[in-house]
Amino acid sequence: MTRSRTSPESARPYPPSWEQVADLRVFRTDASDWDRLATWRADMRKRGWKLLKVTSDDVELVAVFGKTKGDLNPAGV
C-alpha cells in the first residue's frame, strides 16, 4: 500500500465511470505480499466497502474497494 507508479493506467486501475456511482479506495503493495489482501478485505468489509477489483503483475498488487454513493449518503443530503 506504499508505492505508486507514474503511468496513467496504474493511477486509475478502474474504469472512470466507477467514480460516478461509487467512492473508491485503491490499495497497493508488492506483488509478493498477497497476504495483505485478506487483511485489507476484512478491514474494509467491516466498514461497508466491497472489493471490486484485484490486479497483479510481477511488481505490484492493486486492490480497488468501493462503496456506492447512495450508501455513503443514505438520506440523499
N, C-alpha and C positions, 0 to 999 in steps of 0.2 A: 504494500500500500504506500510505497515510498516514491517510486520512480515514475517519471513521465517522459514519454517520447515526444519528439517535435513534429512528427507527421500529422497532418490534419485528420487522417483516418483514426489514429490512436487517441487523438484528443477527444473525439466523439465516437466511441465504439458502439454506437447505436444509431438507428435512423433518426434524422432530425424531427420527423413527425411525432416521435415519442414525447418530445418536450411539450407539445401542445396539450397532451392529455395526462401527463404524469410529472411528478417531481422525481428526479433521478439522482442516484449516487453511484459513482464509479470507484471501485477499489482495485488497486494494482499491487502486485508483488512479483518476486522472482518466479519463474515457471516451475522451479523445483519445490516451491513452497505450497503445494496443494492442500496441506492440512489446514492452512488459514481459511480456505473457502468454507469449511464446515463451521468454523467459529464465526466468521462473518455472517453466514446464513442464519445461524441460530440467534445471534445478537440482533440482527435486522428483523427477523421474523417476530421476535418479542415486541418490536416497536411498530409492527404492522406493515413492514416492507416486504416485497416479493422479489425473489431472484428472477431476473428477466433474461439474462444472457451471460454466458461464460465463454471466453475465448482464451486460447493459449498458443504460444509458439515456443521456440527454443529459449527465448529470453524472458518473456513476461506472461503472467496470468492476469486476466482482466475480468472482473465480475461487475455486472450492472444490476443495480437494485432499483425498484420503482414503487411509487405509491401514487395511485390515481389522484388527480387534483380534487375530485369530489370527496375522497377520504381525508384529504388534508383540511378541507374546509366544509364540513358536512352541513352547516347552516346556510351556506351559499353567501356568506357575508364577505 
